[in-house]
Amino acid sequence: MPRSDPAPGLDLGIPRGDHAAATAQAARCPGFTPDDEDEWAADEARSCFNCRWRRWTPDSFRCLAPTPPT
C-alpha cells in the first residue's frame, strides 16, 4: 500500500471565513510576506489570507513560511 506523506507546511486551524483569527495570527508571524494584491482574499493587508506563503486547502490553508508562526 502506498504511503501518504503529510501535506507540507503548518495547518494553523483557521477556517476560511475567520478573518479575525487570520489577521491576529499574521500580526504575530515573523514570516508574513504580503502576496500580490490581486491574490488577496481579505480586506486587511496583514492577514494570513493575504500572505504569499499560504496555500489553500478545502477548509482552510497551510502555512509554508520559511519562519512559521509560533
C-alpha distances in whole Angstrom, upper triangle without the diagonal:
4,6,9,13,16,18,21,24,26,26,29,29,32,32,33,36,37,40,41,38,37,41,41,38,39,42,41,38,39,37,38,39,40,38,41,43,41,38,39,38,41,45,45,44,43,40,36,36,38,36,35,32,30,28,27,25,25,27,28,28,26,29,28,32,32,34,32,34,35
4,6,9,13,15,18,21,23,23,27,27,30,30,30,34,35,37,39,36,35,38,39,35,36,39,38,35,36,34,35,35,37,35,37,39,38,35,36,35,38,42,42,41,39,37,33,33,35,33,31,28,27,24,25,22,23,25,26,25,23,26,25,28,29,31,29,31,32
4,6,10,12,15,18,20,20,24,24,27,27,28,32,33,35,36,33,32,35,36,32,33,36,35,32,33,31,32,33,34,33,35,38,37,33,34,34,36,40,39,39,37,34,30,31,32,30,29,26,25,22,23,20,22,23,24,23,21,23,22,25,26,28,26,28,29
4,6,9,12,15,17,17,21,21,23,24,25,28,29,31,33,30,28,32,32,29,30,33,32,29,30,28,29,30,31,30,32,34,33,30,31,30,32,36,36,35,33,30,27,27,29,27,26,23,21,19,19,17,18,20,20,19,17,19,19,22,23,25,23,25,26
4,6,9,12,14,15,18,19,22,23,24,27,28,29,31,28,26,29,30,26,27,30,29,26,27,24,26,27,28,27,30,32,32,28,29,28,30,34,34,33,31,28,24,25,27,24,23,20,19,17,18,16,18,19,19,17,15,17,16,19,20,22,20,22,23
4,6,9,10,11,15,15,18,19,20,24,24,26,27,24,23,26,26,23,24,27,25,23,24,22,23,24,26,25,28,30,29,26,26,25,27,31,30,30,28,25,21,22,24,22,21,17,16,14,15,13,15,16,16,14,11,13,13,17,18,19,17,19,20
4,7,9,9,13,14,16,17,18,21,22,23,25,22,20,23,24,21,21,25,23,21,22,19,20,21,22,21,24,26,26,22,23,22,24,28,27,27,25,22,18,18,20,18,17,14,13,10,12,10,13,14,13,11,8,11,10,14,15,17,15,17,19
4,7,9,12,14,16,18,18,22,22,23,24,21,19,22,23,19,19,22,21,18,19,16,17,18,20,19,22,24,24,21,21,21,23,27,26,25,23,20,16,17,19,16,15,11,11,10,12,11,15,16,14,11,8,8,7,11,12,14,12,15,16
4,7,9,12,14,16,17,20,19,20,21,18,16,19,19,15,15,19,17,14,15,13,14,15,17,17,20,22,23,19,20,19,21,24,23,22,19,17,13,15,16,14,13,9,9,9,11,11,15,15,12,9,6,5,5,8,9,11,9,11,13
4,6,9,11,14,15,18,17,18,19,15,14,17,16,13,14,17,15,13,14,12,13,16,18,18,21,23,24,20,20,19,20,23,22,21,18,16,12,14,16,14,14,10,9,10,12,12,15,14,11,9,5,5,7,9,11,11,8,9,10
4,6,8,10,12,15,14,16,17,13,12,16,15,12,14,17,16,14,16,15,15,17,19,19,22,23,24,20,19,18,19,22,21,21,18,15,12,13,16,14,15,12,10,10,10,10,12,11,8,7,5,6,9,12,14,14,10,11,12
4,6,9,11,14,12,13,13,10,9,12,12,9,11,14,13,12,15,14,14,16,18,18,22,22,23,20,18,17,17,20,18,19,16,13,10,12,15,13,15,13,10,12,12,12,14,11,9,8,7,7,11,12,15,14,10,9,10
4,6,9,12,10,12,13,10,10,13,13,11,13,16,15,15,18,17,17,19,20,20,23,24,24,21,19,17,17,20,19,20,18,14,12,13,16,16,18,15,12,13,12,11,12,9,7,8,9,10,14,15,18,18,14,12,13
4,7,8,6,9,10,7,7,10,11,9,11,14,14,14,18,17,15,18,18,18,21,21,22,18,16,14,13,17,16,17,15,11,9,10,13,14,16,15,12,12,11,11,12,9,6,8,9,11,14,16,19,18,15,13,14
4,6,5,9,10,9,9,12,13,12,14,17,18,17,21,20,18,20,19,19,22,21,21,18,16,13,13,16,16,18,17,13,11,10,14,15,18,16,13,13,11,10,10,6,5,8,11,13,17,18,22,21,18,16,18
4,6,8,11,10,9,12,14,13,14,17,19,18,21,20,17,19,17,17,19,18,18,15,13,9,10,14,14,16,15,12,10,8,12,13,16,15,12,12,9,9,9,6,5,8,11,13,16,18,22,22,19,18,20
4,6,9,9,9,12,14,14,15,18,19,19,23,22,19,20,19,18,20,19,19,16,14,10,10,12,13,16,16,12,12,10,13,15,18,18,15,15,12,13,12,9,8,11,15,16,20,21,25,24,21,20,21
4,6,6,6,9,10,11,13,15,16,17,20,20,18,19,18,19,21,19,20,18,15,11,10,12,12,15,14,11,10,10,13,15,18,18,15,16,14,14,14,11,9,12,14,15,19,20,23,22,19,17,18
4,6,5,6,9,10,11,12,15,15,19,18,15,17,15,16,18,17,18,15,12,9,7,9,9,11,11,8,9,8,11,13,16,17,14,16,14,16,16,13,11,13,15,15,19,19,23,22,19,17,18
4,6,5,6,9,10,11,13,14,18,18,16,18,17,18,21,19,21,19,15,13,10,11,9,12,11,9,10,11,13,15,18,18,16,18,17,19,19,16,14,15,17,17,20,20,23,21,19,16,17
4,5,5,6,9,10,11,12,16,16,14,17,17,18,21,20,22,19,16,14,12,13,12,14,11,9,9,10,13,14,17,17,14,17,16,17,18,14,12,13,14,14,18,17,21,19,16,13,14
4,6,5,6,9,10,10,14,14,11,14,13,14,17,17,18,15,12,11,9,11,10,11,9,5,5,6,9,10,13,13,11,13,13,15,16,13,10,10,12,11,15,14,18,17,14,12,14
4,5,5,6,9,10,13,14,11,13,12,14,17,16,18,16,13,12,9,10,7,9,6,4,6,8,9,10,14,14,13,16,16,18,20,17,14,14,15,14,17,16,19,17,15,13,15
4,6,5,7,9,13,14,12,15,15,17,20,19,22,19,16,15,13,13,11,12,9,7,9,11,13,13,17,16,15,18,18,20,21,19,15,15,16,15,18,16,19,17,14,11,12
4,5,5,6,10,11,9,13,14,16,19,19,21,19,16,15,13,15,12,13,9,7,7,10,12,11,14,13,12,15,16,18,20,17,14,13,13,11,14,13,16,13,11,8,9
4,5,5,8,9,6,9,10,13,16,16,19,16,14,14,12,13,10,10,6,5,5,9,9,8,12,11,11,14,16,18,20,18,15,13,13,11,13,11,14,12,10,8,11
4,6,8,10,8,11,12,15,18,18,21,19,16,16,14,14,11,10,7,7,9,12,12,11,15,15,15,18,19,22,24,22,18,17,17,14,16,14,16,14,12,10,12
4,7,9,9,12,14,17,20,21,24,21,19,19,17,18,14,14,10,10,10,14,14,13,16,15,15,19,20,22,24,22,19,17,16,13,15,13,15,12,10,7,8
4,5,6,9,12,15,18,19,22,19,17,18,17,18,15,14,10,10,9,13,13,10,13,11,12,16,18,20,23,21,17,15,14,11,12,9,11,8,7,5,7
4,6,9,12,15,18,20,23,20,19,20,19,20,17,15,12,12,12,15,15,12,13,12,14,17,20,22,25,24,20,18,16,12,12,9,9,6,7,6,9
4,6,10,12,16,18,20,18,17,18,18,20,17,15,11,12,10,13,13,9,10,8,11,14,17,20,23,22,18,15,13,10,9,6,6,5,6,7,10
4,7,9,13,14,17,15,13,15,14,16,13,11,8,8,8,10,9,6,8,8,9,13,16,19,22,21,17,14,13,10,10,7,9,8,8,9,12
4,6,10,12,14,13,12,14,14,16,13,10,8,10,9,11,8,5,6,7,10,13,16,19,22,22,18,15,14,11,11,8,10,11,11,12,16
4,7,8,11,9,8,11,11,12,11,7,7,8,9,9,6,5,5,8,10,13,15,19,21,21,18,15,15,13,13,11,14,14,14,15,18
4,6,8,6,7,10,11,13,12,9,10,10,10,9,6,5,4,8,9,11,13,17,20,20,17,14,15,13,13,12,15,16,16,17,20
4,5,5,7,11,12,13,13,11,12,13,13,12,8,9,8,11,12,14,15,19,21,22,19,17,18,16,16,16,18,19,20,21,24
4,5,5,9,10,10,11,9,11,12,13,11,8,10,10,14,14,16,16,20,22,22,19,18,19,18,19,18,21,22,21,22,25
4,6,9,11,12,13,12,14,14,15,12,10,12,11,15,14,15,15,19,20,21,19,18,20,19,20,20,23,24,23,24,28
4,7,9,11,13,11,13,12,12,9,7,9,9,12,11,11,12,15,17,18,16,14,16,16,16,17,20,21,20,21,24
4,6,8,9,8,10,9,10,7,5,8,9,12,11,12,12,16,17,17,15,13,15,15,16,16,20,21,19,19,23
4,7,9,10,11,9,9,6,6,9,11,13,11,12,11,14,15,14,12,12,15,15,17,18,21,22,20,19,23
4,5,7,9,7,9,6,6,10,13,15,13,15,14,16,17,16,13,14,16,16,19,18,22,22,20,19,22
4,6,9,8,11,9,9,12,15,17,16,18,17,20,21,19,17,17,20,19,22,21,24,24,22,21,24
4,6,6,10,9,8,11,14,16,15,18,18,21,22,20,17,17,19,18,20,19,22,21,20,18,21
4,6,9,9,7,9,12,14,14,17,18,21,23,21,18,17,18,17,18,17,20,19,18,17,20
4,7,8,7,8,11,13,13,16,17,20,22,20,17,16,16,14,16,14,17,16,15,14,17
4,5,5,7,10,11,10,13,14,16,18,17,13,12,13,12,14,13,17,16,14,12,15
4,5,5,9,8,7,10,11,13,16,14,10,9,10,8,11,11,14,14,11,10,13
4,6,9,9,7,9,9,12,14,13,9,8,10,10,13,13,17,17,15,14,17
4,7,9,8,10,11,14,17,16,13,11,13,11,13,13,16,16,15,15,18
4,5,6,9,11,14,17,17,13,11,11,9,10,9,12,13,12,12,16
4,6,8,11,15,18,18,15,12,11,9,9,8,11,13,12,14,18
4,7,10,13,16,17,13,10,8,6,5,5,8,10,9,11,15
4,6,9,13,13,9,6,6,5,6,8,11,13,11,12,15
4,7,10,11,9,5,5,7,7,10,13,15,13,15,18
4,7,8,6,4,6,9,11,14,17,18,16,17,20
4,6,5,5,7,11,13,16,19,20,17,18,20
4,6,8,11,14,16,19,23,24,21,21,23
4,7,10,13,16,19,22,23,20,19,21
4,7,10,13,16,19,19,16,16,18
4,7,10,12,16,16,13,14,16
4,6,9,12,13,10,11,14
4,6,9,10,7,8,11
4,6,8,7,10,13
4,5,5,8,11
4,6,9,12
4,7,9
4,7
4
